[in-house]
Amino acid sequence: MFKKIIIIITLLSIGGILTLAAASGIIKVPFLSPLLGADKPRNLIGEVDLNLYKDALIKGEVTLTDEVNKYCLTCDISYKDFSPMDITLSSAELSSLLQATNNDLGPLKEIQVKLNDNNQAEMSAYLNLKDYGYDFSGPVYAAGSIAKSDSSNLAIKIQRVEVGILSIPEKYIKQGEDSLNILVNSQLAKMPDLKIDLLEISDSSLRFKGNYPKTASVK
């Protein structure tokens, strides 16, 4: 009887570990990961039209001097031709632009952004950090707010993060929030003539008004 109990506990433990791994999305467990919805990024806005990014560029009168798939959030990009811009983007347009410029290069793929109200937004993506020295790849989700901090910086607040379908503890979210603010604002610092007069998320759209580069090139 004692031996049978040990076997049952062992099997339950293995099942629990597999379920946890599958839920995180880090380890792909056949049948279980898809069942838990942890094998791909969360669908926030439906199918993304990859051609919509062209509308976003036309709206902003922005020119990419290189092929769109040569750009990414972590790529080294130079900016010039700063001039006034007043642009409003939908969730679909922003998601299309982020996918077109990140699906080939960089750690984030299949990015979707859902713009809400009161500067609140949600983002989902497939994150792969293997090229950055970390043995991690899997779907991620974050919710929070993006607002103007001053005329050249943003303030990002993260309220919730999930890896797969597992929530990340608050103490780690704060560390990630601090790192993300440093990363984003260090990129904005590469735009010396950037001026943010207005950055507002409302009615499921993002509006930017200020001075912004009209030409971007990959170094």
RANOR-V738554 format. One record per backbone hydrogen bond with DSSP energy under -1.0 kcal/mol. CO is the residue of the C=O (numbers start at 1). NH is the residue of the N-H. E is the energy in kcal/mol with one decimal. If there is no record, write none. Layout:
co = <CO | CO>
nh = <NH | NH>
e = <E | E>
This chain:
co = <1 | 2 | 3 | 4 | 5 | 6 | 7 | 8 | 9 | 10 | 11 | 12 | 13 | 14 | 15 | 16 | 17 | 18 | 19 | 20 | 21 | 21 | 23 | 29 | 30 | 31 | 32 | 33 | 49 | 51 | 52 | 53 | 54 | 55 | 56 | 57 | 63 | 67 | 68 | 72 | 76 | 78 | 80 | 81 | 83 | 85 | 87 | 89 | 90 | 91 | 92 | 93 | 94 | 95 | 96 | 97 | 99 | 99 | 107 | 109 | 112 | 114 | 116 | 117 | 119 | 120 | 121 | 122 | 123 | 124 | 125 | 126 | 127 | 129 | 129 | 130 | 134 | 136 | 138 | 139 | 140 | 141 | 142 | 143 | 143 | 144 | 145 | 147 | 151 | 153 | 153 | 155 | 157 | 160 | 161 | 162 | 163 | 166 | 169 | 170 | 171 | 172 | 173 | 174 | 175 | 176 | 177 | 178 | 179 | 180 | 181 | 182 | 183 | 184 | 185 | 187 | 188 | 191 | 195 | 198 | 200 | 201 | 202 | 205 | 206 | 207 | 208 | 209 | 209 | 210 | 211 | 212 | 214 | 215 | 216 | 217>
nh = <5 | 6 | 7 | 8 | 9 | 10 | 11 | 12 | 13 | 14 | 15 | 16 | 17 | 18 | 19 | 20 | 21 | 22 | 23 | 24 | 25 | 27 | 165 | 33 | 32 | 35 | 36 | 38 | 52 | 54 | 56 | 57 | 58 | 59 | 60 | 62 | 216 | 70 | 71 | 75 | 219 | 217 | 215 | 214 | 212 | 210 | 208 | 206 | 94 | 95 | 96 | 97 | 98 | 99 | 100 | 101 | 102 | 103 | 128 | 126 | 124 | 122 | 204 | 120 | 146 | 116 | 144 | 114 | 142 | 112 | 140 | 109 | 138 | 132 | 134 | 133 | 136 | 129 | 127 | 164 | 125 | 162 | 123 | 159 | 160 | 121 | 157 | 155 | 196 | 149 | 150 | 147 | 145 | 143 | 168 | 141 | 166 | 163 | 173 | 174 | 175 | 176 | 177 | 178 | 179 | 180 | 181 | 182 | 183 | 184 | 185 | 186 | 187 | 188 | 189 | 190 | 191 | 194 | 211 | 209 | 207 | 119 | 205 | 202 | 89 | 200 | 87 | 197 | 198 | 85 | 195 | 83 | 63 | 80 | 65 | 78>
e = <-2.1 | -2.0 | -2.0 | -2.4 | -2.5 | -2.4 | -2.5 | -2.5 | -2.3 | -2.4 | -2.5 | -2.3 | -2.5 | -2.6 | -2.2 | -2.4 | -2.7 | -2.7 | -2.6 | -1.9 | -1.0 | -1.1 | -2.9 | -2.8 | -2.1 | -1.4 | -2.1 | -2.5 | -1.8 | -1.2 | -1.5 | -2.2 | -2.3 | -2.6 | -1.9 | -2.3 | -2.3 | -2.3 | -1.4 | -1.1 | -2.6 | -2.4 | -1.8 | -1.5 | -2.4 | -2.5 | -2.7 | -2.7 | -2.5 | -2.5 | -2.2 | -2.3 | -2.3 | -2.3 | -2.7 | -1.6 | -1.2 | -2.5 | -2.4 | -2.7 | -2.2 | -2.1 | -1.8 | -1.9 | -1.9 | -2.4 | -2.4 | -2.6 | -2.6 | -2.5 | -2.9 | -2.3 | -2.3 | -1.6 | -2.1 | -1.2 | -2.0 | -2.8 | -2.7 | -2.2 | -1.9 | -2.7 | -2.7 | -2.7 | -1.8 | -2.7 | -2.4 | -3.0 | -3.2 | -2.6 | -1.4 | -1.8 | -2.5 | -2.3 | -2.7 | -2.2 | -1.9 | -2.6 | -1.5 | -2.1 | -1.2 | -2.3 | -2.6 | -2.2 | -2.0 | -2.6 | -2.3 | -1.9 | -2.5 | -2.9 | -2.2 | -1.7 | -1.5 | -2.1 | -1.4 | -1.4 | -2.0 | -2.0 | -2.5 | -2.4 | -3.0 | -2.8 | -1.2 | -2.1 | -2.8 | -2.3 | -2.6 | -2.1 | -2.3 | -3.1 | -2.1 | -1.9 | -3.1 | -2.0 | -2.1 | -3.1>
